[in-house]
Each structure stands twice: as C-alpha cells, then as structure tokens.
Amino acid sequence: MKASRRAVLVLPIATAALPAAAAEEDVATAERAILAGRTPVATGIAFEMPPLSENGNSVDVAVRVDSPMTAADHVRAIHILSEKNPVPRVASFTLTPRAGRAEVATRIRLATSQQIIVLAETSAGQVHRAMREVIVVLGACVETG
C-alpha cells in the first residue's frame, strides 16, 4: 500500500499531539497515582512559598523534609503538584541517602491562584503531604486552544 505525501506529512503532526492529550490529568488523579493506595501523613514537611506572587512565570518553592537520610530511612522522592495548572505534576525530584538532606528548591510557573501540594515518599513506603495556597496576580501557564 502506497502512502500519499499528505498522509506522510500529517502523521508526525497528529503523533506530536498525542503526548499532550495523554498527559491530561487533574491534580486528584496525579496525587492518587503517586500515593498508590497509601494514606499520607500531614507532618514532616517544611514548605516555603510566598503567599502572594505578582507574576506566575516564576514562583519560588523550597521544600525540606525531616529525615535522617540514612540507607535504612530516607526520602526517595519529592513531588510538587499544582491544582489549576494545565499539567498538575509541576516537578518531581528523586533523592538518595547520598543527598545528605531531603531538601529541594526550584521556581515553578503557575496559571492562576491555587493550592500547591507537596508529597514526599520515604524508603519505608510512607508519604508525607503538605499544602499551601498561593495568590497569583498575573498567570503564566495559559492554555491555547
């Protein structure tokens, strides 16, 4: 079967649109996937983020998790989720005991005022959870349709 030139040119464009459609999930679905049936504990996370951001293009976030960071007891991953961004999984960090401290800092883009959720997974299978509200004056992650 011979493919037309038009079909060959359209195929990569259609395929490029697939990951975006597949990535669509809400924050509850993303959180459930990370939790994998575990119940999170609302302690152990120090979460710093300004309560008001004038520009959603760059919002500072710092997360520190209480952990001895030994081979037997350490934080394996820290996830940052946003409630109203087009893609709720804003960032995920993988840690090992060699990190020395369970601490990360980054800047994130936010579409609008919303809740930010941090989940920290430990080597013992426990998940810690913290949540903060941030008011964004000028949003950044605008969906174009």
Secondary structure by P-SEA (a helix, b strand, c coil): ccccaaaaaaaaaaaaaaaaaaacccaaaaaaaaaccbbbbccccbbbbbcccccccbbbbbbbbbccccccccccbbbbbbccccccccbbbbbccccccccccbbbbbcccbbbbbbbbccccbbbbbbbbbbbccccccccc
